[in-house]
Amino acid sequence: MLILIQLLIAHLLTDFALQPTSWIKHKRKYKVRSYFLIIHAIIAGVLTVLFLQQLEWWYIGLVISITHFLIDWWKLNQKKDNLKYFILDQIFHLLIIVIVWLYLINGYSRILPVLKEIFNSITILTILGSYLFVIFPAGFLIGKATKRWQNEIEETNKKTSLDDAGRYIGIFERILVLTFILTSNFSAIGFLIAAKSILRFSDKSETGARKQTEYVLIGTLISFTITILLGLLVSHFLF
């Protein structure tokens, strides 16, 4: 794990701490012709060798530099610089780091046994299935259950909320609640409920605002109920 942590720290320093905004702007403007792109890639390789503290692994630094350059070059050629491409960029970097790490620890032979152990573990599969359920099917179920109130709100109110904001709030909310239950941190659920209860203080003088508040609270209660029952069920059978 030490080697993996060293590789990750070298990457974090390269991509975030040691990359000024001016470099990023220059790379976006000149793309592959930007000398900062080359400097950035060289820093990635140099820091990797420094953190590994093994000069005989200089070729690992070279691999990191070349792949870092190619991945950043790919990102710079995308039409948009949004969250999607940022996440993909980091995933590609992390994938290279994992490949290098497995090479350094001679871990390729362990991949299949580990995967086999994961896919044959009732505990891991049950927990994974629980998170997948609260992220996807639970959201659709809540949407169907609150559809008639949603339609009523849309008829009385102009659109005042962010696109898909409620869906993402619900997903993270259910992930947190399930995590709190599986780790026996029940008190933390109370803080989460208290935070959501702030919505009760909407302007009650406006009928539309009150309806929207009631709609959000109904969805929240359904979301919490489903997640808490699932979490308790999983905890009962696995722990």
Backbone torsions as a table, in degrees:
resi	resn	phi	psi	omega
1	MET	NA	-27.8	-178.9
2	LEU	-60.4	-43.4	-179.6
3	ILE	-63.5	-42.0	179.4
4	LEU	-62.7	-43.7	179.2
5	ILE	-63.5	-41.2	178.2
6	GLN	-60.9	-43.6	178.8
7	LEU	-64.3	-40.4	-179.2
8	LEU	-67.2	-42.0	179.5
9	ILE	-64.4	-41.8	177.3
10	ALA	-59.1	-40.4	179.1
11	HIS	-67.3	-45.7	-178.7
12	LEU	-61.6	-41.9	178.3
13	LEU	-64.7	-41.5	-178.2
14	THR	-66.3	-49.8	-171.6
15	ASP	-80.1	-23.0	-173.9
16	PHE	-123.7	-56.3	-174.4
17	ALA	-71.0	-37.0	-173.4
18	LEU	-107.7	24.8	178.2
19	GLN	-125.4	95.3	-179.0
20	PRO	-63.7	158.3	178.2
21	THR	-60.5	-34.2	179.9
22	SER	-62.6	-36.5	177.5
23	TRP	-64.8	-43.9	-178.5
24	ILE	-61.1	-44.6	179.5
25	LYS	-63.9	-40.4	179.9
26	HIS	-65.0	-40.7	179.4
27	LYS	-65.9	-40.5	179.3
28	ARG	-65.5	-33.7	-177.9
29	LYS	-77.2	-46.2	-173.6
30	TYR	-102.7	-9.9	177.5
31	LYS	54.1	-123.6	-174.2
32	VAL	-68.2	-18.3	179.0
33	ARG	-83.7	-2.6	-179.9
34	SER	-77.6	123.0	178.5
35	TYR	-69.4	-20.9	177.1
36	PHE	-69.0	-26.9	176.1
37	LEU	-64.2	-42.2	178.2
38	ILE	-67.9	-44.8	179.3
39	ILE	-60.3	-43.4	-179.7
40	HIS	-60.3	-43.4	-179.6
41	ALA	-67.3	-38.2	178.7
42	ILE	-65.1	-41.7	178.2
43	ILE	-59.3	-40.4	179.2
44	ALA	-58.4	-44.6	-179.3
45	GLY	-71.0	-41.6	-179.2
46	VAL	-63.9	-46.1	179.4
47	LEU	-63.0	-35.8	178.4
48	THR	-60.4	-47.7	179.8
49	VAL	-66.0	-39.5	179.7
50	LEU	-62.4	-42.8	-178.6
51	PHE	-73.3	-33.6	177.5
52	LEU	-72.0	-24.4	176.5
53	GLN	59.3	31.5	178.6
54	GLN	-133.7	102.0	-177.6
55	LEU	-64.4	-25.5	179.2
56	GLU	-70.7	-9.2	175.9
57	TRP	-98.2	28.3	-179.3
58	TRP	-58.1	-31.7	-178.6
59	TYR	-67.7	-24.4	176.0
60	ILE	-67.5	-41.5	175.8
61	GLY	-61.4	-38.5	178.7
62	LEU	-64.8	-43.0	178.0
63	VAL	-61.6	-44.9	179.6
64	ILE	-61.9	-43.1	-179.9
65	SER	-61.8	-47.8	-177.3
66	ILE	-65.1	-47.4	-178.7
67	THR	-67.0	-36.3	178.6
68	HIS	-63.9	-42.5	177.7
69	PHE	-60.7	-47.2	-177.6
70	LEU	-66.1	-41.0	179.9
71	ILE	-66.1	-44.8	178.3
72	ASP	-65.6	-36.7	177.3
73	TRP	-61.6	-44.6	177.3
74	TRP	-58.9	-45.6	-178.6
75	LYS	-63.8	-40.5	-178.7
76	LEU	-64.9	-23.6	-178.9
77	ASN	-88.5	0.7	175.8
78	GLN	-79.9	147.0	-176.4
79	LYS	-67.5	-31.4	-178.1
80	LYS	-118.3	146.2	174.7
81	ASP	-112.1	79.1	-175.0
82	ASN	-119.9	-173.9	-176.7
83	LEU	-61.6	-37.5	-179.0
84	LYS	-57.8	-49.2	-177.2
85	TYR	-74.7	-28.7	174.6
86	PHE	-63.9	-45.9	179.7
87	ILE	-64.5	-43.8	178.6
88	LEU	-61.4	-41.5	178.5
89	ASP	-58.5	-47.0	-179.4
90	GLN	-69.3	-35.4	177.4
91	ILE	-62.8	-43.6	179.5
92	PHE	-63.1	-42.8	178.0
93	HIS	-61.9	-44.9	-179.1
94	LEU	-66.4	-34.5	177.8
95	LEU	-63.4	-43.5	177.1
96	ILE	-62.5	-42.0	179.9
97	ILE	-61.7	-42.8	179.7
98	VAL	-65.3	-41.6	178.7
99	ILE	-61.4	-45.5	178.7
100	VAL	-63.7	-43.2	179.8
101	TRP	-59.9	-45.9	179.7
102	LEU	-63.2	-35.6	177.3
103	TYR	-65.1	-44.2	-176.8
104	LEU	-68.1	-30.2	-178.2
105	ILE	-101.8	8.4	-176.9
106	ASN	53.6	47.9	-172.6
107	GLY	-98.7	0.5	-177.5
108	TYR	-62.6	-33.1	-179.1
109	SER	-71.2	-14.9	-178.3
110	ARG	-92.6	-9.3	-174.1
111	ILE	-63.0	-52.1	-177.2
112	LEU	-62.3	-45.3	177.3
113	PRO	-59.9	-39.1	179.7
114	VAL	-66.4	-44.6	178.0
115	LEU	-62.4	-39.9	178.5
116	LYS	-63.8	-39.9	179.0
117	GLU	-64.9	-39.9	-179.6
118	ILE	-65.0	-48.1	-175.9
119	PHE	-73.8	-9.5	176.7
120	ASN	-109.7	9.5	179.9
121	SER	-97.0	117.2	179.3
122	ILE	-63.0	-40.0	-178.4
123	THR	-62.6	-51.0	-177.9
124	ILE	-63.7	-45.0	-178.2
125	LEU	-66.5	-36.8	179.1
126	THR	-66.8	-44.3	178.9
127	ILE	-65.3	-43.7	178.0
128	LEU	-60.6	-44.6	178.7
129	GLY	-62.7	-35.4	179.4
130	SER	-65.3	-44.8	179.0
131	TYR	-65.6	-40.4	178.0
132	LEU	-62.9	-37.0	-179.9
133	PHE	-66.6	-45.5	-177.8
134	VAL	-72.0	-22.2	179.1
135	ILE	-80.7	-43.9	-172.9
136	PHE	-106.3	-73.7	-175.1
137	PRO	-58.0	-38.3	-179.2
138	ALA	-61.4	-39.4	178.8
139	GLY	-63.4	-43.6	177.9
140	PHE	-65.3	-39.4	179.1
141	LEU	-62.0	-45.2	179.3
142	ILE	-65.4	-39.5	178.2
143	GLY	-61.4	-42.3	178.1
144	LYS	-67.2	-39.6	-177.4
145	ALA	-67.9	-28.6	-176.7
146	THR	-107.8	13.2	-174.6
147	LYS	-60.3	-43.1	-175.3
148	ARG	-67.2	-32.8	177.5
149	TRP	-74.1	-34.8	177.1
150	GLN	-62.2	-43.3	178.6
151	ASN	-62.9	-38.6	179.5
152	GLU	-64.8	-40.6	179.5
153	ILE	-66.3	-41.0	-179.5
154	GLU	-64.8	-27.6	179.5
155	GLU	-76.6	-31.1	-175.8
156	THR	-98.3	-19.3	-177.0
157	ASN	-121.2	148.0	167.4
158	LYS	-77.0	159.8	-179.0
159	LYS	-66.6	115.8	-177.5
160	THR	-123.2	2.6	-177.9
161	SER	-113.2	163.8	179.9
162	LEU	-73.6	149.1	178.2
163	ASP	-59.8	125.7	174.8
164	ASP	61.6	10.8	-178.7
165	ALA	-62.2	-43.9	-179.4
166	GLY	-61.3	-38.5	-179.6
167	ARG	-64.8	-44.3	-180.0
168	TYR	-69.7	-37.1	176.0
169	ILE	-59.9	-44.8	179.8
170	GLY	-62.7	-40.6	-179.6
171	ILE	-63.0	-50.4	-179.6
172	PHE	-65.9	-34.2	177.9
173	GLU	-62.3	-46.4	-179.4
174	ARG	-69.4	-36.1	176.7
175	ILE	-61.7	-44.5	180.0
176	LEU	-63.9	-46.5	-178.3
177	VAL	-62.1	-45.2	179.4
178	LEU	-62.7	-40.6	178.5
179	THR	-63.8	-42.7	179.3
180	PHE	-61.9	-39.9	-179.5
181	ILE	-69.6	-45.9	-178.1
182	LEU	-66.9	-22.4	177.7
183	THR	-103.2	9.5	177.3
184	SER	60.5	31.1	175.8
185	ASN	-100.2	65.4	-174.3
186	PHE	-66.9	-30.8	-179.4
187	SER	-63.4	-31.5	-179.7
188	ALA	-65.0	-28.2	178.1
189	ILE	-64.5	-35.5	178.3
190	GLY	-61.9	-41.2	178.3
191	PHE	-64.8	-37.6	179.4
192	LEU	-66.4	-42.2	177.7
193	ILE	-63.8	-41.1	179.4
194	ALA	-62.0	-38.8	179.5
195	ALA	-65.2	-41.3	179.5
196	LYS	-69.9	-26.9	-177.4
197	SER	-68.2	-13.1	176.8
198	ILE	-58.9	-26.4	179.7
199	LEU	-62.9	-18.8	179.7
200	ARG	-65.0	-21.1	-174.6
201	PHE	-89.9	24.8	174.0
202	SER	-66.7	161.5	-178.0
203	ASP	-66.4	106.2	-176.8
204	LYS	-73.3	-11.0	179.9
205	SER	-73.7	-17.1	178.7
206	GLU	-103.2	121.1	-178.0
207	THR	-60.1	-42.0	-179.4
208	GLY	-62.2	-41.0	179.7
209	ALA	-65.8	-39.8	-180.0
210	ARG	-65.9	-42.4	178.7
211	LYS	-61.8	-41.4	-179.9
212	GLN	-65.1	-39.2	178.1
213	THR	-63.8	-44.7	179.9
214	GLU	-63.8	-38.8	178.6
215	TYR	-62.9	-44.4	179.3
216	VAL	-64.2	-41.5	-178.9
217	LEU	-67.3	-38.4	177.1
218	ILE	-61.8	-47.7	178.5
219	GLY	-61.3	-39.2	179.6
220	THR	-64.7	-43.8	-179.6
221	LEU	-64.9	-41.1	176.9
222	ILE	-63.4	-43.7	-180.0
223	SER	-60.8	-47.5	179.8
224	PHE	-64.5	-41.8	-178.0
225	THR	-61.8	-48.4	-179.4
226	ILE	-60.6	-46.9	-175.6
227	THR	-68.7	-41.9	-179.5
228	ILE	-65.0	-44.2	179.2
229	LEU	-63.1	-42.2	178.4
230	LEU	-65.1	-44.1	179.8
231	GLY	-61.7	-43.1	178.7
232	LEU	-65.3	-38.4	179.2
233	LEU	-65.0	-46.1	178.8
234	VAL	-63.7	-43.7	179.6
235	SER	-61.8	-39.2	-178.3
236	HIS	-63.6	-41.9	-175.8
237	PHE	-85.3	-26.7	-175.9
238	LEU	-99.6	-31.8	-175.3
239	PHE	-115.2	NA	NA
